[in-house]
Each structure stands twice: as C-alpha cells, then as structure tokens.
Amino acid sequence: MAIIALEGMHFFAFHGYYDEEQKMGCDFILDVYVTADVKMAAAKDDLEGTVNYEMVYFICKSEMKKTSRMIEAVAQRILDRLCSLLSEKAKGVKVRLRKMNPPLGGKVHSAYVELEAEIKGNQSA
C-alpha cells in the first residue's frame, strides 16, 4: 500500500457560518491522502494502475466553489466524491480542510476538520 497525497492545495472561498464570512471570503488549505496499491503502476510505469491526482485536484477545486456554512460539510462532500470515484483504485481517503485566520477575536493560525473513510468492497486495493 502507498499514500498518494496532495498537500497544501490553496483556495480562496466563501465558507463560513456567519453571513459576513460568506461575503468576504477566506483562505483555505486542503490536504488529501489516498491509500492505494500502486504496484501495477510502478511495474508498468503507467497511470492506469494508480490514482490520478490531477483528477483529485479537479474534484477538490469543484467542491470548494460550492459555498457552505460549515467546513465539515465541504470536507464531507470532498470525501464522499473521492470515495465514490476512486472505489476501484483506492482503499481509503483522508481529507483535512483548514480555514486560515478564522475570525475568533484573537490571533489563530487556523481551524481545521479532518475526515477519513475506508473504501469497502474494493478487492483490488
């Protein structure tokens, strides 16, 4: 098994519980970790046997554009979509979504939610 990761994906988006957050927007950092068997891809030097992280990025970018009040909702959408689309190639997915400088009345670097799911029924992984 291997971990295929995209770390530090940066998005400016309009997620937030308060209306002002949804109007002003905020910086978000997204990390995605996919557990997969990469033996075939390594042996054949071919993308067919592994997870295409370009597709992972496209899914993340698409979901980050959909405004939500809770970052938990955004992270769950990303996790669900990745699990669905990677069901043949991956064993598990972990998503960490950080909201940078959350408006808490003091200096806070970030707040984050981390979700993880095992992909069941995958015989190849």
N, C-alpha and C positions, 0 to 999 in steps of 0.2 A: 504494500500500500504506500501511497505517496500523498503529500499535501500539495495541492496546486492553489496558490494564493494570489490574490490581488490586494495589495495593501496600500492605504493612503489615497484611495480614489477621492478626489476633492469635488464637491458640488456646492453651488450656491442655490438654496432652495427656500421655500416659504412654509416650512413645517413649524407648528407651534400651537400651544393650547390657547394663547391669547391672540385676539384679533390683530394687535399691533405686530406680533411676530410674523403673522401671515402676510402683513402688508410690507414690512421692512425686509424680511428675509434674513438668512443667517448662513454661515459656513458650516458644512458638514463634511466629515471624513468617514469613509466607508471602507471596511476591510471584509473580504470574503475568503473563506478557506473551504476547499472542496477536497474530500478524501476520495481517492480513486486508485485503481490498479492501472499503472502506466507501463507495464512490462511489454505489451504489444507495441505501443507507440515507440518505446525505446528501441526495441528489436528491429522494427521496420522503419524507424525514423519517419513516421507518418502521423499526421494529425488525426486520422480516423480512429486511432486507438486510444485517444485521450480526451480530456475536456478542453474545448476551445475557449480560452479566456477572453478572446475578443467578444464572443457571444455573451459570456458572463458580464462583461463591462456594459454591453448594449442593454441587457436586462436591467442592470442596476441604474443606468442612466435613465431609462424609460420610467422606472418606478419612482425615482427621485423627483421627477417632474410632476407627479400627482400629489398635490398638497394634502396634508393630513394634520390633524391637531396633535397627534401623539407619534413620537418617533418609534414607539413599539409597533404601531400599525404599519409604518413604512418598512421597518425591518422584517415584519412578518410577511408582507407582500413579496418582498425580495426573496426571502427564504422559501416561501411556497412555490413561487415561479421557478426558482432554480431547482428545487427538488423535483418538480414536475418535468422540467425539460431535460434534466440530467439523470433521470431514473434508470436509463440503460447503461450509463457510464460511471456513475458515482455511487459511493457507499454512504456518504454523509456530507452535510453542508453546515458551515457556521458563518454567521453574519454578525458583525459588530458595527453599529452606527453611532457616531459621536457627533454631538451638537457642540460646536465650539463657542466658547464665551457665552454660556446661557445667561439670560437676564435674571439674576438672582439677587441683585442688590449688593454684590460683592465680587471680588475677583475670583473667578472659577475658570480654569482652563477648558474643561469640557464635561459634559454629562453623556453617558452612553448606555445603550442597551445591547445585549449580546444574546442572540438566539441560536440554537443548534438543533439539527434534526438528523436522524438516521433515515436513510432511504431503504425501506423494507421491500423485500421481494426482488432485489437486484441479485441475480445469480452470477453475473459476470464480475462483480466487484468484490 
